[in-house]
Amino acid sequence: MSVEQLQQILSVAPAGPDFANEPHVARKAFDGMLASLPVPEDITVAESSLGGVPVVRATVPESKIVETLVEMALEMAEEMGVDPESGEATPVVTVS
């Protein structure tokens, strides 16, 4: 996740839970925070259970997964000093 993406999420998210609280208190605040965030139209969300524990199952279109992986790969390449067009690497750190 890029810094820009994190800032975007934080700008619409309410204050998060205080994880110093007892787990059941933090969980309630965490669930409330997640419930307040919008879900994109192309993502399907359904309640389910896993080993008897209630969970929420999110289904994401395959095209969105591929798009996200490509974006992440490009961000990593940029951080590593690789030109995404040519594939040539430039030194990120130099020692003198």
PyMOL commands that set and color helices and strands:
alter all, ss='L'
color gray80, all
select helices_A, chain A and resi 3-12+23-36+62-79
alter helices_A, ss='H'
color red, helices_A
select strands_A, chain A and resi 44-50+53-59
alter strands_A, ss='S'
color yellow, strands_A
deselect
rebuild
show_as cartoon
